[in-house]
Amino acid sequence: MQQLTILGATGSIGVSTLDVVARHPDRFRVYALSGNSRIAELAEQCRCFKPTFAVVADVDAAGQLRERLHSWGLKTEVLWGVEGLCQVSSAKAVDVVMAAIVGAAGLLPTLAAARAGKKVLLANKESLVMGGQLFMDTVQKSGAILLPIDSEHNAIFQCLPQGYDPAEKGGVRKILLTASGGPFRNIPLDDLSSVTPDQACAHPNWQMGRKISVDSATMMNKGLELIEACWLFGLSPDEIDVVIHPQSVIHSMVEYVDGSVLAQLGNPDMRTPIAHALAWPERIDSGVASLDIIATARLDFGAPDLQRFPCLGLAMRAAKEGGSAPAVLNAANEVAVQGFLQGRLSFIDIARIVAETLEKHEVAELESLEHVQQVDTEAREVALKLIRSAH
């Protein structure tokens, strides 16, 4: 019986994780759940899974949740804030931590889980984008097990040889990172300036939260995934190709020096990588329907258009520059996407804000967690000023 903490339980990854867990009550027990603002959803999850702890954003939300749980006679203890998240990530009783908080907010609790030597299921790519060297050094020092949850990185992990050592590369020539191209793959470029948040969040293949849906529409998400892949698999940006694959059936590929290309296929459902990582190195039922390869009929591929997707180009540049550039990229993008979702920016302004924030930053090597946080804060301030000056 493995004790599981789910950071970001009310998001799409958290909900899918609980769906898989519910199918295997003999294997997993939920130790802690965290949610940000969806108190009603988190309360219902607590009623179903009876965790020891639940964590929310602040003391007011904690009071609301505690009142609901008390009325149902539940003994779940309610914590709040970053301290609460780090507590349930590093608790001695916990075996596995699903790190599914979106954005920079997930860095500290995910790092706490790694520092405590947990089996970390990484759905928070920002932890590696912001502080890749720091995070990977922590994993190596503590003996934590790091398993990727993003469908692309999980696919790569499945296609790599068992016991793959990033330092040796195991005969890998390159990685082919697939991308659907999002909802705007084919619309006229002139129409991008009038795109609405609802249109940007209507992903053709995946059900995701609004922030990551916008990132998918700009292809910044694929850029962040490229940076994440560099750290996870010990590859340079030049050893990773982004490939547009609209059907989202092949989740990524690995090319070897002998010319072999291994691909992982499946229906676009996050329960597959979640179940794979939860039970690794075993396999368990995920609840995902079998892939009907006959009905799929065709698989298309193409190169990404960097004129249509300038955010991908910015991420590629930041990946090559290294140091603090990816942390600045991520911070500016989070601020710009929020501005777009609030109606303060147009869709095409997202890339402009990120580009201008990067231009104003002098790239440096990140020396500590405090340095990472400082760079993140400063980049956010620059991006906010740029947004305000645009009005």
Long-range contacts (C-beta under 8 A, 24 or more apart in sequence): 1-26, 1-27, 1-28, 1-29, 2-27, 2-28, 2-29, 2-95, 2-96, 3-29, 3-31, 3-93, 3-94, 3-95, 3-96, 4-28, 4-29, 4-30, 4-31, 4-94, 4-95, 4-96, 4-97, 4-98, 4-278, 5-31, 5-32, 5-33, 5-34, 5-88, 5-89, 5-91, 5-94, 5-96, 5-97, 5-98, 5-113, 6-30, 6-32, 6-33, 6-34, 6-98, 6-100, 7-34, 7-85, 7-88, 7-89, 7-97, 7-98, 7-99, 7-100, 7-101, 7-106, 7-109, 7-110, 7-124, 8-34, 8-35, 8-36, 8-98, 8-99, 8-100, 8-101, 8-102, 8-106, 8-123, 8-124, 9-33, 9-34, 9-35, 9-42, 9-45, 9-100, 10-35, 10-36, 10-38, 10-41, 10-42, 10-45, 11-100, 11-101, 11-102, 11-209, 12-207, 12-208, 12-209, 12-270, 13-98, 13-100, 13-123, 13-149, 13-270, 13-274, 14-98, 14-100, 16-269, 16-270, 16-271, 16-274, 17-98, 17-100, 17-274, 17-278, 18-45, 18-48, 18-49, 19-271, 19-287, 20-271, 20-274, 20-275, 20-278, 20-284, 20-286, 20-287, 21-49, 21-278, 22-48, 22-49, 23-284, 23-285, 23-286, 23-287, 24-284, 24-285, 27-279, 27-284, 28-96, 28-278, 31-88, 31-91, 31-93, 31-94, 32-88, 32-91, 32-94, 34-84, 34-85, 34-88, 34-101, 34-109, 36-101, 37-61, 39-64, 39-65, 39-68, 40-68, 43-68, 43-69, 46-74, 46-76, 47-72, 47-74, 50-74, 50-75, 50-76, 51-76, 52-76, 52-77, 52-93, 53-77, 53-78, 53-79, 53-84, 53-87, 53-88, 54-78, 54-79, 55-79, 55-80, 55-81, 55-84, 55-85, 55-87, 55-88, 56-80, 56-84, 57-81, 82-108, 82-109, 85-109, 85-112, 86-112, 89-113, 89-116, 89-118, 90-115, 90-116, 90-118, 91-116, 94-118, 95-119, 96-120, 96-121, 96-278, 97-121, 98-123, 98-149, 98-274, 99-123, 99-124, 99-127, 100-124, 100-149, 102-126, 102-209, 102-211, 102-212, 103-211, 103-330, 103-334, 104-130, 104-330, 104-331, 104-334, 104-376, 107-131, 107-372, 110-135, 111-135, 111-138, 111-369, 113-144, 114-138, 114-139, 114-142, 114-144, 114-146, 115-142, 115-144, 116-142, 116-144, 117-142, 117-143, 117-144, 118-144, 118-145, 119-144, 119-145, 119-147, 120-144, 120-145, 120-146, 120-147, 121-147, 121-149, 121-274, 121-277, 121-278, 122-146, 122-147, 122-148, 122-149, 122-150, 122-153, 123-149, 123-150, 125-150, 125-224, 125-225, 125-227, 125-228, 126-224, 126-330, 128-227, 128-228, 128-231, 128-232, 129-224, 129-227, 129-228, 129-326, 129-327, 129-329, 129-330, 130-326, 130-327, 130-330, 130-372, 130-376, 131-327, 131-366, 131-369, 131-372, 132-227, 132-230, 132-231, 132-326, 133-231, 133-366, 134-366, 134-368, 134-369, 134-372, 135-231, 136-231, 146-232, 147-277, 147-280, 148-228, 148-232, 148-273, 148-277, 149-270, 149-273, 149-274, 149-277, 150-225, 150-228, 150-273, 151-251, 151-252, 151-268, 151-270, 151-272, 151-273, 152-177, 152-178, 152-225, 152-229, 152-251, 152-252, 153-225, 153-228, 153-229, 153-232, 153-252, 154-251, 154-264, 154-272, 154-273, 154-276, 154-277, 155-250, 155-251, 155-252, 155-253, 155-263, 155-264, 155-273, 156-229, 156-232, 156-233, 156-252, 156-254, 156-264, 157-232, 158-264, 158-276, 159-252, 159-253, 159-254, 159-262, 159-263, 159-264, 160-233, 160-254, 164-233, 165-234, 166-232, 166-233, 166-234, 166-235, 167-234, 169-234, 169-235, 171-256, 171-257, 171-258, 172-233, 172-235, 172-239, 172-254, 172-255, 172-256, 172-257, 173-239, 173-255, 173-256, 173-257, 174-235, 174-239, 174-240, 174-241, 174-254, 174-255, 175-229, 175-233, 175-235, 175-239, 175-240, 175-241, 175-252, 175-253, 175-254, 175-255, 176-241, 176-243, 176-252, 176-253, 176-254, 176-255, 176-261, 177-222, 177-225, 177-226, 177-229, 177-240, 177-241, 177-242, 177-243, 177-252, 178-242, 178-243, 178-244, 178-245, 178-248, 178-250, 178-251, 178-252, 178-253, 179-219, 179-222, 179-242, 179-243, 179-244, 179-245, 179-304, 180-204, 180-205, 180-206, 180-216, 180-244, 180-245, 180-246, 180-247, 180-248, 181-219, 181-244, 181-246, 181-302, 181-304, 182-216, 182-217, 182-218, 182-219, 183-217, 184-217, 184-308, 185-244, 185-246, 185-308, 189-307, 189-308, 192-308, 192-347, 192-348, 193-346, 193-347, 193-348, 194-346, 194-347, 195-346, 195-347, 197-340, 197-341, 197-343, 200-340, 200-347, 204-246, 205-247, 205-248, 205-268, 206-248, 206-268, 206-270, 210-341, 211-334, 211-337, 211-338, 211-341, 214-337, 214-340, 214-341, 214-350, 215-311, 215-333, 215-337, 217-347, 218-309, 218-311, 218-312, 218-347, 218-350, 218-351, 219-304, 219-309, 219-311, 219-312, 220-311, 220-312, 220-314, 220-315, 220-333, 220-337, 220-350, 220-354, 222-304, 222-312, 222-315, 223-311, 223-312, 223-314, 223-315, 223-316, 223-318, 223-319, 223-329, 224-315, 224-329, 224-330, 224-333, 226-315, 226-316, 226-319, 227-315, 227-318, 227-319, 227-326, 230-319, 237-316, 237-319, 237-320, 238-320, 242-304, 242-312, 243-301, 243-302, 243-303, 243-304, 244-301, 244-302, 244-303, 244-304, 245-299, 245-300, 245-301, 246-300, 247-296, 247-298, 247-299, 247-300, 249-291, 249-296, 249-299, 250-299, 265-291, 265-293, 266-291, 267-291, 310-351, 310-355, 311-350, 311-351, 311-354, 314-351, 314-354, 314-355, 314-358, 317-358, 318-358, 321-363, 322-363, 323-363, 323-364, 323-365, 323-366, 324-361, 324-363, 324-364, 324-365, 324-366, 324-371, 324-375, 325-358, 325-361, 325-363, 327-366, 327-372, 327-375, 327-376, 327-379, 328-357, 328-358, 328-361, 328-375, 328-379, 329-354, 329-358, 330-376, 331-357, 331-375, 331-376, 331-377, 331-379, 331-380, 331-383, 332-357, 332-358, 332-379, 332-380, 332-382, 332-383, 334-380, 335-380, 335-383, 335-384, 335-387, 336-383, 336-387, 339-387, 344-387, 344-391, 345-387, 345-390, 349-390, 353-383, 353-386, 353-387, 354-383, 356-386, 357-382, 357-383, 357-386
